[in-house]
Amino acid sequence: MIILNIDKKDPEQLKIAEQIQSMSLTHKLEPQEDSMLPKMNAYGKEYIGFESISNGILELEQLVKDWYECRCDKYEFDEQ
């Protein structure tokens, strides 16, 4: 699960929440009033600040792409 600690009054922090929502991953928003730095906890990793969260979102997007792209014909199996 992804937990976002953001200030809901900050438009830049709300963009982070929108990105997570668009990926259809389980998430929870925990509002933090007057929070200067947003925080994200995702599957055992913690990301603090815009740059760190941006990198974390890229990792999650790749995870989602890999998940949906997973096909048996992509891999070689030892048929012994």
CNS distance restraints for C-alpha pairs under 8 A (distance, minus, plus):
assign (resid   1 and name CA) (resid  25 and name CA) 7.52 0.50 0.50
assign (resid   1 and name CA) (resid  26 and name CA) 5.26 0.50 0.50
assign (resid   1 and name CA) (resid  27 and name CA) 5.45 0.50 0.50
assign (resid   1 and name CA) (resid  28 and name CA) 7.63 0.50 0.50
assign (resid   1 and name CA) (resid  42 and name CA) 6.06 0.50 0.50
assign (resid   1 and name CA) (resid  43 and name CA) 6.00 0.50 0.50
assign (resid   2 and name CA) (resid  25 and name CA) 7.63 0.50 0.50
assign (resid   2 and name CA) (resid  26 and name CA) 6.29 0.50 0.50
assign (resid   2 and name CA) (resid  27 and name CA) 4.42 0.50 0.50
assign (resid   2 and name CA) (resid  28 and name CA) 6.28 0.50 0.50
assign (resid   2 and name CA) (resid  40 and name CA) 6.88 0.50 0.50
assign (resid   2 and name CA) (resid  41 and name CA) 5.58 0.50 0.50
assign (resid   2 and name CA) (resid  42 and name CA) 4.39 0.50 0.50
assign (resid   2 and name CA) (resid  43 and name CA) 6.66 0.50 0.50
assign (resid   3 and name CA) (resid  27 and name CA) 5.65 0.50 0.50
assign (resid   3 and name CA) (resid  28 and name CA) 4.88 0.50 0.50
assign (resid   3 and name CA) (resid  29 and name CA) 6.03 0.50 0.50
assign (resid   3 and name CA) (resid  30 and name CA) 7.08 0.50 0.50
assign (resid   3 and name CA) (resid  40 and name CA) 5.60 0.50 0.50
assign (resid   3 and name CA) (resid  41 and name CA) 5.12 0.50 0.50
assign (resid   3 and name CA) (resid  42 and name CA) 6.51 0.50 0.50
assign (resid   4 and name CA) (resid  17 and name CA) 7.37 0.50 0.50
assign (resid   4 and name CA) (resid  27 and name CA) 7.50 0.50 0.50
assign (resid   4 and name CA) (resid  28 and name CA) 6.25 0.50 0.50
assign (resid   4 and name CA) (resid  29 and name CA) 4.95 0.50 0.50
assign (resid   4 and name CA) (resid  30 and name CA) 5.86 0.50 0.50
assign (resid   4 and name CA) (resid  31 and name CA) 7.95 0.50 0.50
assign (resid   4 and name CA) (resid  38 and name CA) 7.39 0.50 0.50
assign (resid   4 and name CA) (resid  39 and name CA) 5.84 0.50 0.50
assign (resid   4 and name CA) (resid  40 and name CA) 4.58 0.50 0.50
assign (resid   4 and name CA) (resid  41 and name CA) 6.62 0.50 0.50
assign (resid   5 and name CA) (resid  29 and name CA) 6.27 0.50 0.50
assign (resid   5 and name CA) (resid  30 and name CA) 4.83 0.50 0.50
assign (resid   5 and name CA) (resid  31 and name CA) 5.66 0.50 0.50
assign (resid   5 and name CA) (resid  32 and name CA) 5.93 0.50 0.50
assign (resid   5 and name CA) (resid  38 and name CA) 5.69 0.50 0.50
assign (resid   5 and name CA) (resid  39 and name CA) 5.00 0.50 0.50
assign (resid   5 and name CA) (resid  40 and name CA) 6.26 0.50 0.50
assign (resid   6 and name CA) (resid  13 and name CA) 5.97 0.50 0.50
assign (resid   6 and name CA) (resid  14 and name CA) 7.44 0.50 0.50
assign (resid   6 and name CA) (resid  29 and name CA) 7.37 0.50 0.50
assign (resid   6 and name CA) (resid  30 and name CA) 6.61 0.50 0.50
assign (resid   6 and name CA) (resid  31 and name CA) 5.23 0.50 0.50
assign (resid   6 and name CA) (resid  32 and name CA) 5.33 0.50 0.50
assign (resid   6 and name CA) (resid  33 and name CA) 7.61 0.50 0.50
assign (resid   6 and name CA) (resid  35 and name CA) 6.61 0.50 0.50
assign (resid   6 and name CA) (resid  37 and name CA) 7.66 0.50 0.50
assign (resid   6 and name CA) (resid  38 and name CA) 4.86 0.50 0.50
assign (resid   6 and name CA) (resid  39 and name CA) 6.66 0.50 0.50
assign (resid   7 and name CA) (resid  13 and name CA) 6.46 0.50 0.50
assign (resid   7 and name CA) (resid  14 and name CA) 7.64 0.50 0.50
assign (resid   7 and name CA) (resid  31 and name CA) 5.58 0.50 0.50
assign (resid   7 and name CA) (resid  32 and name CA) 4.90 0.50 0.50
assign (resid   7 and name CA) (resid  33 and name CA) 5.04 0.50 0.50
assign (resid   7 and name CA) (resid  34 and name CA) 6.05 0.50 0.50
assign (resid   7 and name CA) (resid  35 and name CA) 5.49 0.50 0.50
assign (resid   7 and name CA) (resid  36 and name CA) 7.81 0.50 0.50
assign (resid   7 and name CA) (resid  38 and name CA) 7.25 0.50 0.50
assign (resid   8 and name CA) (resid  13 and name CA) 6.94 0.50 0.50
assign (resid   8 and name CA) (resid  14 and name CA) 6.06 0.50 0.50
assign (resid   8 and name CA) (resid  31 and name CA) 6.18 0.50 0.50
assign (resid   8 and name CA) (resid  32 and name CA) 7.48 0.50 0.50
assign (resid   8 and name CA) (resid  33 and name CA) 7.26 0.50 0.50
assign (resid   9 and name CA) (resid  14 and name CA) 7.73 0.50 0.50
assign (resid   9 and name CA) (resid  33 and name CA) 7.71 0.50 0.50
assign (resid  10 and name CA) (resid  14 and name CA) 6.31 0.50 0.50
assign (resid  11 and name CA) (resid  15 and name CA) 6.37 0.50 0.50
assign (resid  12 and name CA) (resid  16 and name CA) 6.98 0.50 0.50
assign (resid  13 and name CA) (resid  17 and name CA) 6.88 0.50 0.50
assign (resid  13 and name CA) (resid  38 and name CA) 6.64 0.50 0.50
assign (resid  14 and name CA) (resid  18 and name CA) 6.33 0.50 0.50
assign (resid  15 and name CA) (resid  19 and name CA) 6.25 0.50 0.50
assign (resid  16 and name CA) (resid  20 and name CA) 6.44 0.50 0.50
assign (resid  17 and name CA) (resid  21 and name CA) 6.14 0.50 0.50
assign (resid  17 and name CA) (resid  29 and name CA) 7.70 0.50 0.50
assign (resid  18 and name CA) (resid  22 and name CA) 6.12 0.50 0.50
assign (resid  19 and name CA) (resid  23 and name CA) 6.75 0.50 0.50
assign (resid  19 and name CA) (resid  57 and name CA) 7.94 0.50 0.50
assign (resid  20 and name CA) (resid  24 and name CA) 7.11 0.50 0.50
assign (resid  20 and name CA) (resid  25 and name CA) 6.89 0.50 0.50
assign (resid  20 and name CA) (resid  27 and name CA) 7.57 0.50 0.50
assign (resid  20 and name CA) (resid  57 and name CA) 7.51 0.50 0.50
assign (resid  21 and name CA) (resid  25 and name CA) 6.83 0.50 0.50
assign (resid  21 and name CA) (resid  27 and name CA) 7.69 0.50 0.50
assign (resid  23 and name CA) (resid  61 and name CA) 7.41 0.50 0.50
assign (resid  23 and name CA) (resid  64 and name CA) 7.82 0.50 0.50
assign (resid  37 and name CA) (resid  48 and name CA) 6.61 0.50 0.50
assign (resid  37 and name CA) (resid  49 and name CA) 4.94 0.50 0.50
assign (resid  37 and name CA) (resid  50 and name CA) 7.20 0.50 0.50
assign (resid  38 and name CA) (resid  48 and name CA) 6.08 0.50 0.50
assign (resid  38 and name CA) (resid  49 and name CA) 5.33 0.50 0.50
assign (resid  38 and name CA) (resid  50 and name CA) 6.79 0.50 0.50
assign (resid  39 and name CA) (resid  46 and name CA) 7.29 0.50 0.50
assign (resid  39 and name CA) (resid  47 and name CA) 5.70 0.50 0.50
assign (resid  39 and name CA) (resid  48 and name CA) 4.54 0.50 0.50
assign (resid  39 and name CA) (resid  49 and name CA) 6.26 0.50 0.50
assign (resid  39 and name CA) (resid  53 and name CA) 7.33 0.50 0.50
assign (resid  40 and name CA) (resid  46 and name CA) 5.80 0.50 0.50
assign (resid  40 and name CA) (resid  47 and name CA) 5.05 0.50 0.50
assign (resid  40 and name CA) (resid  48 and name CA) 6.47 0.50 0.50
assign (resid  40 and name CA) (resid  53 and name CA) 6.55 0.50 0.50
assign (resid  41 and name CA) (resid  45 and name CA) 5.59 0.50 0.50
assign (resid  41 and name CA) (resid  46 and name CA) 4.45 0.50 0.50
assign (resid  41 and name CA) (resid  47 and name CA) 6.24 0.50 0.50
assign (resid  42 and name CA) (resid  46 and name CA) 6.48 0.50 0.50
assign (resid  47 and name CA) (resid  52 and name CA) 5.30 0.50 0.50
assign (resid  47 and name CA) (resid  53 and name CA) 5.26 0.50 0.50
assign (resid  47 and name CA) (resid  56 and name CA) 6.81 0.50 0.50
assign (resid  48 and name CA) (resid  52 and name CA) 5.79 0.50 0.50
assign (resid  48 and name CA) (resid  53 and name CA) 6.37 0.50 0.50
assign (resid  49 and name CA) (resid  53 and name CA) 6.11 0.50 0.50
assign (resid  50 and name CA) (resid  54 and name CA) 5.99 0.50 0.50
assign (resid  51 and name CA) (resid  55 and name CA) 6.35 0.50 0.50
assign (resid  52 and name CA) (resid  56 and name CA) 6.23 0.50 0.50
assign (resid  53 and name CA) (resid  57 and name CA) 6.04 0.50 0.50
assign (resid  54 and name CA) (resid  58 and name CA) 6.35 0.50 0.50
assign (resid  55 and name CA) (resid  59 and name CA) 6.36 0.50 0.50
assign (resid  56 and name CA) (resid  60 and name CA) 6.26 0.50 0.50
assign (resid  57 and name CA) (resid  61 and name CA) 6.06 0.50 0.50
assign (resid  58 and name CA) (resid  62 and name CA) 6.24 0.50 0.50
assign (resid  59 and name CA) (resid  63 and name CA) 6.22 0.50 0.50
assign (resid  60 and name CA) (resid  64 and name CA) 6.19 0.50 0.50
assign (resid  61 and name CA) (resid  65 and name CA) 6.18 0.50 0.50
assign (resid  62 and name CA) (resid  66 and name CA) 6.03 0.50 0.50
assign (resid  63 and name CA) (resid  67 and name CA) 6.08 0.50 0.50
assign (resid  64 and name CA) (resid  68 and name CA) 6.33 0.50 0.50
assign (resid  65 and name CA) (resid  69 and name CA) 5.99 0.50 0.50
assign (resid  66 and name CA) (resid  70 and name CA) 5.97 0.50 0.50
assign (resid  70 and name CA) (resid  74 and name CA) 7.40 0.50 0.50
assign (resid  71 and name CA) (resid  75 and name CA) 7.69 0.50 0.50
